[in-house]
Amino acid sequence: MFTQLYLTTTNPELPLSELSRYSGDIFLSAVFHTLVYAAFANVVWFIFTGTILSSQINQRLISFLIVVMAFGYLARFYHVKEIYQAYDKNMDLTRVHLDKLYIGWIFIG
C-alpha cells in the first residue's frame, strides 16, 4: 500500500525539496499507521483489563503517534543519506542495507 512512498523516502539521491512534494502521502501514511497502532493498543488493553482505553488516552496516543511518525519520515530520510555517504555513494550497498534494516524492523514493529 505504501511501498512506493517507502522507496521514495529512502532514496538518498532525492533532494529534500523533492521530499516535500510527498508531504500529503507522508501524512496519510502517518495517520493510517497511527490508527492501526492505536487499535492494536486498545485490543491489548482490552485483553488484559476487559475495557478499552478512555477517549482522552486515545486522543493523546493518536496525537503523539502522528507527530512521531511524521517526524520519523524526516529522520529516516536523513539517516538514509548518512548511510549512503558511509557507503561512498554506492546505491546498491545502500539499498541492501536499508532493506535489511527497515523492512526487518517494520515487520517486527
Secondary structure by P-SEA (a helix, b strand, c coil): caaaaaaaaacccccaaaaaaaaaaaaaaaaaaaaaaaaaaaaaaaacccccccaaaaaaaaaaaaaaaaaaaaaaaaaaaaaaaaacccaaaaaaaaaacaaaaaaac
